[in-house]
């Protein structure tokens, strides 16, 4: 068994619970109230702002240039790409 197969097997209960969650099921079958999804998108936008700050702090406190670059690249991906998806959506 591969390492990823082992991890998947160990997390089977959690995996199933996540897929059975009403929010996920509602997205899958089209029954999710659009207001619930809009709330999720707004909350995700707020999370991304704070996550980008955390990544920037990681870059500032990195012990070496390689680690600094990794944190900076992740922050850039959030600020320059991920959040752009939100800014282009009507929910934000």
Rosetta constraint file for C-alpha pairs under 8 A:
AtomPair CA 1 CA 5 HARMONIC 6.05 0.50
AtomPair CA 1 CA 6 HARMONIC 6.39 0.50
AtomPair CA 2 CA 6 HARMONIC 6.19 0.50
AtomPair CA 3 CA 7 HARMONIC 6.25 0.50
AtomPair CA 4 CA 8 HARMONIC 6.08 0.50
AtomPair CA 5 CA 9 HARMONIC 6.10 0.50
AtomPair CA 6 CA 10 HARMONIC 6.17 0.50
AtomPair CA 7 CA 11 HARMONIC 6.23 0.50
AtomPair CA 8 CA 12 HARMONIC 6.05 0.50
AtomPair CA 11 CA 15 HARMONIC 5.99 0.50
AtomPair CA 12 CA 16 HARMONIC 6.11 0.50
AtomPair CA 13 CA 17 HARMONIC 6.16 0.50
AtomPair CA 14 CA 18 HARMONIC 6.13 0.50
AtomPair CA 15 CA 19 HARMONIC 6.39 0.50
AtomPair CA 16 CA 20 HARMONIC 6.06 0.50
AtomPair CA 17 CA 21 HARMONIC 6.17 0.50
AtomPair CA 18 CA 24 HARMONIC 7.43 0.50
AtomPair CA 19 CA 24 HARMONIC 6.15 0.50
AtomPair CA 19 CA 25 HARMONIC 6.88 0.50
AtomPair CA 20 CA 24 HARMONIC 6.91 0.50
AtomPair CA 20 CA 25 HARMONIC 6.22 0.50
AtomPair CA 21 CA 25 HARMONIC 6.10 0.50
AtomPair CA 22 CA 26 HARMONIC 5.80 0.50
AtomPair CA 23 CA 27 HARMONIC 6.34 0.50
AtomPair CA 23 CA 32 HARMONIC 6.63 0.50
AtomPair CA 24 CA 28 HARMONIC 6.19 0.50
AtomPair CA 25 CA 29 HARMONIC 6.07 0.50
AtomPair CA 25 CA 31 HARMONIC 8.00 0.50
AtomPair CA 25 CA 32 HARMONIC 7.84 0.50
AtomPair CA 26 CA 30 HARMONIC 5.53 0.50
AtomPair CA 26 CA 31 HARMONIC 4.66 0.50
AtomPair CA 26 CA 32 HARMONIC 4.09 0.50
AtomPair CA 26 CA 33 HARMONIC 7.83 0.50
AtomPair CA 27 CA 31 HARMONIC 6.64 0.50
AtomPair CA 27 CA 32 HARMONIC 5.54 0.50
AtomPair CA 32 CA 36 HARMONIC 6.95 0.50
AtomPair CA 32 CA 37 HARMONIC 7.22 0.50
AtomPair CA 33 CA 37 HARMONIC 6.82 0.50
AtomPair CA 34 CA 38 HARMONIC 6.11 0.50
AtomPair CA 35 CA 39 HARMONIC 6.13 0.50
AtomPair CA 36 CA 40 HARMONIC 6.28 0.50
AtomPair CA 37 CA 41 HARMONIC 6.23 0.50
AtomPair CA 38 CA 42 HARMONIC 6.25 0.50
AtomPair CA 38 CA 91 HARMONIC 5.47 0.50
AtomPair CA 39 CA 43 HARMONIC 6.18 0.50
AtomPair CA 40 CA 44 HARMONIC 6.02 0.50
AtomPair CA 41 CA 45 HARMONIC 6.23 0.50
AtomPair CA 41 CA 86 HARMONIC 7.32 0.50
AtomPair CA 41 CA 91 HARMONIC 6.81 0.50
AtomPair CA 41 CA 92 HARMONIC 7.49 0.50
AtomPair CA 42 CA 46 HARMONIC 6.55 0.50
AtomPair CA 42 CA 91 HARMONIC 6.83 0.50
AtomPair CA 42 CA 92 HARMONIC 6.10 0.50
AtomPair CA 43 CA 47 HARMONIC 6.19 0.50
AtomPair CA 44 CA 48 HARMONIC 6.08 0.50
AtomPair CA 45 CA 49 HARMONIC 6.47 0.50
AtomPair CA 45 CA 83 HARMONIC 6.79 0.50
AtomPair CA 45 CA 86 HARMONIC 6.67 0.50
AtomPair CA 46 CA 50 HARMONIC 6.64 0.50
AtomPair CA 47 CA 51 HARMONIC 6.00 0.50
AtomPair CA 48 CA 52 HARMONIC 5.99 0.50
AtomPair CA 48 CA 78 HARMONIC 6.81 0.50
AtomPair CA 48 CA 83 HARMONIC 7.09 0.50
AtomPair CA 49 CA 53 HARMONIC 6.44 0.50
AtomPair CA 49 CA 79 HARMONIC 7.78 0.50
AtomPair CA 50 CA 54 HARMONIC 6.27 0.50
AtomPair CA 51 CA 55 HARMONIC 6.24 0.50
AtomPair CA 51 CA 75 HARMONIC 7.97 0.50
AtomPair CA 52 CA 56 HARMONIC 6.15 0.50
AtomPair CA 52 CA 74 HARMONIC 7.91 0.50
AtomPair CA 52 CA 75 HARMONIC 4.99 0.50
AtomPair CA 52 CA 76 HARMONIC 7.95 0.50
AtomPair CA 52 CA 78 HARMONIC 6.24 0.50
AtomPair CA 52 CA 79 HARMONIC 6.71 0.50
AtomPair CA 53 CA 57 HARMONIC 6.24 0.50
AtomPair CA 53 CA 75 HARMONIC 7.66 0.50
AtomPair CA 54 CA 58 HARMONIC 6.24 0.50
AtomPair CA 55 CA 59 HARMONIC 6.31 0.50
AtomPair CA 55 CA 71 HARMONIC 5.43 0.50
AtomPair CA 55 CA 72 HARMONIC 6.85 0.50
AtomPair CA 55 CA 74 HARMONIC 6.84 0.50
AtomPair CA 55 CA 75 HARMONIC 5.43 0.50
AtomPair CA 56 CA 60 HARMONIC 6.24 0.50
AtomPair CA 56 CA 71 HARMONIC 6.62 0.50
AtomPair CA 56 CA 72 HARMONIC 6.28 0.50
AtomPair CA 56 CA 75 HARMONIC 6.18 0.50
AtomPair CA 57 CA 61 HARMONIC 6.13 0.50
AtomPair CA 58 CA 62 HARMONIC 5.77 0.50
AtomPair CA 58 CA 68 HARMONIC 7.18 0.50
AtomPair CA 58 CA 71 HARMONIC 5.96 0.50
AtomPair CA 59 CA 67 HARMONIC 7.11 0.50
AtomPair CA 59 CA 68 HARMONIC 4.32 0.50
AtomPair CA 59 CA 69 HARMONIC 6.97 0.50
AtomPair CA 59 CA 70 HARMONIC 7.64 0.50
AtomPair CA 59 CA 71 HARMONIC 4.96 0.50
AtomPair CA 59 CA 72 HARMONIC 5.66 0.50
AtomPair CA 60 CA 68 HARMONIC 6.98 0.50
AtomPair CA 61 CA 68 HARMONIC 7.72 0.50
AtomPair CA 62 CA 67 HARMONIC 5.74 0.50
AtomPair CA 62 CA 68 HARMONIC 5.09 0.50
AtomPair CA 63 CA 67 HARMONIC 6.92 0.50
AtomPair CA 63 CA 68 HARMONIC 7.45 0.50
AtomPair CA 64 CA 68 HARMONIC 6.17 0.50
AtomPair CA 65 CA 69 HARMONIC 5.96 0.50
AtomPair CA 66 CA 70 HARMONIC 6.31 0.50
AtomPair CA 67 CA 71 HARMONIC 6.32 0.50
AtomPair CA 68 CA 72 HARMONIC 6.08 0.50
AtomPair CA 69 CA 73 HARMONIC 5.91 0.50
AtomPair CA 70 CA 74 HARMONIC 6.24 0.50
AtomPair CA 71 CA 75 HARMONIC 6.18 0.50
AtomPair CA 72 CA 76 HARMONIC 6.09 0.50
AtomPair CA 73 CA 77 HARMONIC 6.15 0.50
AtomPair CA 74 CA 78 HARMONIC 6.36 0.50
AtomPair CA 75 CA 79 HARMONIC 6.08 0.50
AtomPair CA 76 CA 80 HARMONIC 5.43 0.50
AtomPair CA 76 CA 81 HARMONIC 7.56 0.50
AtomPair CA 77 CA 81 HARMONIC 5.27 0.50
AtomPair CA 77 CA 82 HARMONIC 6.36 0.50
AtomPair CA 78 CA 82 HARMONIC 4.75 0.50
AtomPair CA 78 CA 83 HARMONIC 5.97 0.50
AtomPair CA 79 CA 83 HARMONIC 5.59 0.50
AtomPair CA 79 CA 84 HARMONIC 7.43 0.50
AtomPair CA 80 CA 84 HARMONIC 6.32 0.50
AtomPair CA 81 CA 85 HARMONIC 6.76 0.50
AtomPair CA 82 CA 86 HARMONIC 7.15 0.50
AtomPair CA 83 CA 87 HARMONIC 6.26 0.50
AtomPair CA 84 CA 88 HARMONIC 6.15 0.50
AtomPair CA 85 CA 89 HARMONIC 6.53 0.50
AtomPair CA 86 CA 91 HARMONIC 7.74 0.50
AtomPair CA 86 CA 92 HARMONIC 6.40 0.50
AtomPair CA 87 CA 92 HARMONIC 6.13 0.50
AtomPair CA 88 CA 92 HARMONIC 7.91 0.50
